[in-house]
Amino acid sequence: MIIDALDQTWQAWARLGEQLDDEQWARPTRLPGWTVKDVYTHVSPFPSATKAGIEAPSPDAPVSHDDAAALLAFMQRPGGVAEQSAELLKESATARAQTMSTDELIAQFAEIAPQAVAELRETDLERTVHYGGFAVVPAREALRIFVLEGVAHYLDIAAALELDRPGPMAGEALRVTVDLLAETADPVAFIDAATGRTYTPVLPVMR
């Protein structure tokens, strides 16, 4: 269940933050120019955003993307949303990392996330929500992207800190992430590449 995968992901982030020391928070990651704290800060708004999204009325607008893979493919188009917003996201994360304490960041996952998960378990996940100010999607599909973001960036930090990978993301959270990334690729090209029929690159589907 997607809520269980999200709960698993955010619990892992809470435990991760609680075990880091000052040197680890400041360590560079494989994302150029991003420290561990920068990456953690980038992911930290997701619990509050989820809670706000499900408490708000459904948007008075049609669904723009039926599923998470379609939305990711749209965002990742050359010159699209992901490319246009990449530098802004980095600047926002690094700026907030300078002003927020690690306790504030951890609280998003240790305190706000359990509240959001509890509310999600009482929510119709087929209801629509705004995504990023440019899309309207079923809530279930937004949550799939939140899991992907949590898993991918956890692996960024785990690589920087030489932690086991996938570590606490093994199981449902990892499956959700792999499935979504595979769905985002061109299906025929992905099958041909995965089965050795072609060596034409089909990845990455997300940067």
C-alpha positions as CSV (number, residue, x, y, z in Angstrom):
1,M,0.0,0.0,0.0
2,I,1.4,3.4,-1.0
3,I,0.7,4.9,2.5
4,D,2.8,2.1,4.1
5,A,5.6,2.8,1.7
6,L,5.5,6.5,2.5
7,D,5.4,5.8,6.2
8,Q,8.4,3.5,5.9
9,T,10.3,6.2,3.9
10,W,9.6,9.0,6.4
11,Q,10.4,6.9,9.4
12,A,13.8,6.2,7.9
13,W,14.4,9.9,7.4
14,A,13.5,10.5,11.1
15,R,15.9,7.9,12.3
16,L,18.6,9.1,9.9
17,G,18.4,12.7,11.2
18,E,18.5,11.6,14.8
19,Q,21.8,9.7,14.3
20,L,23.8,12.4,12.5
21,D,26.6,14.5,14.1
22,D,27.7,17.9,13.0
23,E,30.4,16.6,10.7
24,Q,28.0,14.3,9.0
25,W,25.4,17.0,8.5
26,A,28.1,19.1,6.7
27,R,29.5,16.3,4.6
28,P,29.3,16.8,0.8
29,T,27.1,14.5,-1.2
30,R,27.3,13.2,-4.8
31,L,25.0,16.0,-5.8
32,P,27.4,18.8,-6.7
33,G,27.2,21.6,-4.2
34,W,24.8,19.9,-1.9
35,T,25.7,18.9,1.7
36,V,23.9,16.2,3.7
37,K,22.0,19.0,5.4
38,D,21.0,20.6,2.1
39,V,19.6,17.3,0.8
40,Y,17.8,16.7,4.1
41,T,16.4,20.2,4.0
42,H,15.2,19.7,0.4
43,V,13.1,16.7,1.4
44,S,11.9,18.0,4.8
45,P,8.8,20.0,3.5
46,F,7.1,16.9,2.1
47,P,5.3,15.9,5.3
48,S,3.9,19.3,5.9
49,A,3.0,19.7,2.2
50,T,1.2,16.4,2.3
51,K,-0.8,17.3,5.4
52,A,-1.8,20.7,3.9
53,G,-2.7,19.1,0.6
54,I,-5.1,16.6,2.0
55,E,-6.7,19.1,4.4
56,A,-7.3,21.6,1.5
57,P,-10.4,21.3,-0.8
58,S,-9.8,19.4,-4.0
59,P,-8.9,21.8,-6.8
60,D,-11.7,23.0,-9.0
61,A,-9.8,21.9,-12.1
62,P,-9.5,18.8,-14.2
63,V,-6.8,16.2,-13.7
64,S,-3.8,17.2,-15.7
65,H,-1.9,13.9,-15.4
66,D,-3.6,10.6,-14.6
67,D,-0.6,8.9,-13.0
68,A,2.8,9.7,-11.5
69,A,4.8,8.4,-14.4
70,A,3.0,10.7,-16.8
71,L,3.7,13.7,-14.5
72,L,7.4,12.8,-14.1
73,A,7.8,12.4,-17.9
74,F,6.2,15.8,-18.4
75,M,8.4,17.4,-15.7
76,Q,11.6,15.8,-17.2
77,R,11.1,17.0,-20.8
78,P,14.1,18.9,-22.2
79,G,13.6,22.5,-21.1
80,G,10.7,21.5,-18.9
81,V,9.8,22.1,-15.3
82,A,12.6,20.0,-13.7
83,E,15.3,21.7,-15.8
84,Q,13.9,25.2,-15.3
85,S,13.5,24.8,-11.5
86,A,16.7,22.8,-10.7
87,E,18.8,25.8,-9.7
88,L,16.0,27.4,-7.8
89,L,15.4,24.2,-5.8
90,K,19.1,24.1,-4.9
91,E,19.2,27.7,-3.9
92,S,16.1,27.3,-1.8
93,A,17.4,24.2,0.0
94,T,20.8,25.6,0.7
95,A,19.3,28.9,1.9
96,R,16.9,27.2,4.3
97,A,19.6,24.8,5.5
98,Q,21.5,27.9,6.7
99,T,18.5,29.2,8.8
100,M,16.9,26.0,10.1
101,S,18.2,23.9,12.9
102,T,18.7,20.2,12.6
103,D,16.0,19.7,15.3
104,E,13.5,21.6,13.2
105,L,14.3,19.5,10.1
106,I,14.1,16.2,12.0
107,A,10.7,17.2,13.5
108,Q,9.2,17.2,10.1
109,F,9.7,13.5,9.9
110,A,9.5,12.6,13.6
111,E,6.4,14.7,14.4
112,I,4.6,16.0,11.3
113,A,5.0,12.9,9.2
114,P,3.1,10.6,11.6
115,Q,0.2,13.1,11.7
116,A,0.2,13.2,7.9
117,V,0.2,9.4,7.6
118,A,-2.6,9.1,10.1
119,E,-4.7,11.6,8.1
120,L,-3.9,9.8,4.8
121,R,-5.2,6.5,6.2
122,E,-8.6,8.3,6.5
123,T,-8.4,9.9,3.1
124,D,-9.8,8.9,-0.3
125,L,-6.6,8.7,-2.3
126,E,-8.6,9.1,-5.5
127,R,-9.4,12.7,-4.6
128,T,-7.4,15.2,-6.6
129,V,-4.7,17.5,-5.3
130,H,-2.5,20.3,-6.6
131,Y,1.1,19.3,-7.4
132,G,3.8,21.9,-7.6
133,G,1.4,24.7,-8.7
134,F,1.3,23.4,-12.3
135,A,-0.5,20.0,-12.1
136,V,-3.6,18.3,-10.7
137,V,-3.3,14.6,-9.9
138,P,-5.0,11.9,-7.8
139,A,-3.5,12.0,-4.3
140,R,-2.3,8.4,-4.7
141,E,-0.1,9.4,-7.6
142,A,1.4,12.4,-5.7
143,L,2.4,10.1,-2.9
144,R,4.2,7.8,-5.3
145,I,6.4,10.7,-6.3
146,F,7.0,11.6,-2.6
147,V,8.2,8.0,-2.0
148,L,10.5,8.2,-5.0
149,E,11.9,11.5,-3.7
150,G,12.5,10.1,-0.3
151,V,14.2,7.0,-1.4
152,A,16.4,8.6,-4.1
153,H,17.6,11.3,-1.8
154,Y,18.1,8.9,1.1
155,L,20.4,7.0,-1.2
156,D,22.3,10.2,-1.9
157,I,22.9,10.7,1.8
158,A,23.7,7.1,2.5
159,A,26.3,7.2,-0.3
160,A,27.9,10.3,1.3
161,L,27.9,8.7,4.8
162,E,28.9,5.2,3.6
163,L,25.7,3.7,5.1
164,D,24.1,0.5,3.9
165,R,22.0,0.8,0.7
166,P,19.1,0.4,0.3
167,G,19.2,-0.1,4.1
168,P,15.8,0.9,5.6
169,M,14.3,1.6,2.2
170,A,14.4,-2.1,1.3
171,G,11.0,-3.6,0.7
172,E,7.9,-1.7,-0.3
173,A,9.5,1.8,-0.6
174,L,12.2,0.5,-2.9
175,R,9.6,-1.4,-5.0
176,V,7.4,1.7,-5.4
177,T,10.5,3.7,-6.5
178,V,11.8,1.2,-9.0
179,D,8.3,0.6,-10.5
180,L,7.7,4.3,-10.9
181,L,11.0,4.9,-12.6
182,A,10.5,2.0,-14.9
183,E,7.0,3.2,-15.8
184,T,8.4,6.6,-16.7
185,A,10.7,5.2,-19.3
186,D,9.5,4.5,-22.9
187,P,8.0,1.0,-22.3
188,V,9.2,-0.6,-25.6
189,A,12.7,1.0,-25.4
190,F,12.9,-0.1,-21.7
191,I,12.0,-3.7,-22.5
192,D,14.4,-3.9,-25.4
193,A,17.3,-2.4,-23.3
194,A,16.5,-4.5,-20.2
195,T,16.4,-7.7,-22.3
196,G,19.6,-6.9,-24.3
197,R,17.8,-6.4,-27.6
198,T,19.3,-2.9,-27.9
199,Y,22.0,-0.8,-26.4
200,T,20.3,2.5,-27.1
201,P,20.2,4.4,-23.8
202,V,16.8,4.8,-22.2
203,L,18.0,6.1,-18.8
204,P,18.0,8.3,-16.9
205,V,14.4,9.2,-16.9
206,M,14.9,11.6,-14.0
207,R,17.7,14.0,-13.1
